[in-house]
Each structure stands twice: as C-alpha cells, then as structure tokens.
C-alpha cells in the first residue's frame, strides 16, 4: 500500500534512489525496468531481472516495451511486488 509519484526514468528495482520501502526487499532485482515518457504517455521498458517481470499477468522480457500505460495496468516484479498505474489529473484551486 505505498503511493509513489512517477517521473521519466523511474526505475522499478533496487537501483531506484528511493532508500527504503518495497524496492529494498531481497527478492527484488536491481532493475526490473524503467518508466519512459513518450508523446503517447508513459511506457514501461523491461530490464533483465533475476526473478522476472510481468505486465498485466504476462511475462515481459528484457528490451520489451509496453504500449502507453492505461489506468489499472499492473507491473509485477518477482511475482510479489505489484505496481498499478493510475494517471491523476490535478486541479488548481480558486
């Protein structure tokens, strides 16, 4: 139940500069992949991981990229760490 803000180049894995939390678990690889910002929105580019990575319950291999992410898409690292993508539009007050 952690919430993280996404930014271009966000790494899913221990190589993420975030010092604690779910990415520090021993079963997480250094890089399961990274989130890339393209004209069509965010995509996930898989890296080589020891314990595997899935996108919407299907294996995604090193070098493979998803299409533009949509609300509810799920990336799972090592079969244990589930990351759901949600785009939130912020409104200005006043």
C-alpha positions, 0 to 999 in steps of 0.5 A: 500500500505505498503511493509513489509519484512517477517521473521519466526514468523511474526505475522499478528495482533496487537501483531506484534512489528511493532508500527504503520501502518495497524496492529494498526487499531481497527478492527484488532485482536491481532493475526490473525496468524503467518508466519512459515518457513518450508523446503517447504517455508513459511506457514501461521498458523491461530490464533483465531481472533475476526473478522476472517481470510481468505486465498485466499477468504476462511475462515481459522480457528484457528490451520489451516495451509496453504500449502507453500505460492505461489506468489499472495496468499492473507491473509485477516484479518477482511475482510479489511486488505489484505496481498499478498505474493510475494517471491523476489529473490535478486541479488548481484551486480558486 
